[in-house]
Amino acid sequence: MAPADEARTTGQPGLRERKKRETRLALSQAAIRLCVLHGWDNVTVDQIAAEADVSVRTFRNYFTGKAEAIAASHLERMLQVGDDLLARPVGEPLWDALRHAVLGRFAPADTSGTINSAPQNQRWRDGVRLMLAEPALAGEIVKANAAAQQELAKAIARRTGTDADRDVYPKLVAAVVAAGSAVAVEHSLRADQPEPLGAVLAQVFEQLAAGLPMP
């Protein structure tokens, strides 16, 4: 079976698409890393391209500026969540499969709060908060989130045998997953006492699976 045929059959991205996604993600992560460590106004496109070991022309082939590059990480992460969801065991309940997929991408090594509770990472957490408050980034995050929900809805539709265009269900679940994940990240970043993102995400999905019962 040819790679393109296999991609259509399995729902997984083909080699060319994976390479493009890898480049986009490398540029996005470079932009985030530099802006968090050095501040929004102190980072240029040239520096981002150099950090990702590509040319400025390559950067321009993917993004119009650093705000779009940073927001792209959210879309890529949700694409990965969708890929992982489709790879979960067929008989696994949907919300269990979603919890595993989201935790695997949002907090892959977050077993003891290393990112969000270690004192040496306080600078990183402060830098992330400042970056996310940057007005130039707000519009790009909104666009990336809309695209992310649309792509996740497609994966949920495949998983549940529904139609991502005609049925409300996959769109609703995708929106709930996106909102729940955003709440977990925000809570983890801004809590007075740092809380591990993995633990917060697990709590969010436990409550969602239970139908958000009254505390």
Secondary structure, DSSP 8 states (H G I E B T S, - for coil): --HHHHHHHH----HHHHHHHHHHHHHHHHHHHHHHHH-GGG--HHHHHHHTTS-HHHHHHH-SSHHHHHHHHHHHHHHHHHHHHHHS-TTS-HHHHHHHHHHHHH-TT-SS-HHHH-GGGHHHHHHHHHHHT-HHHHHHHHHHHHHHHHHHHHHHHHHHT--TTT-HHHHHHHHHHHHHHHHHHHHHHH-SS---HHHHHHHHHHHHHTT----
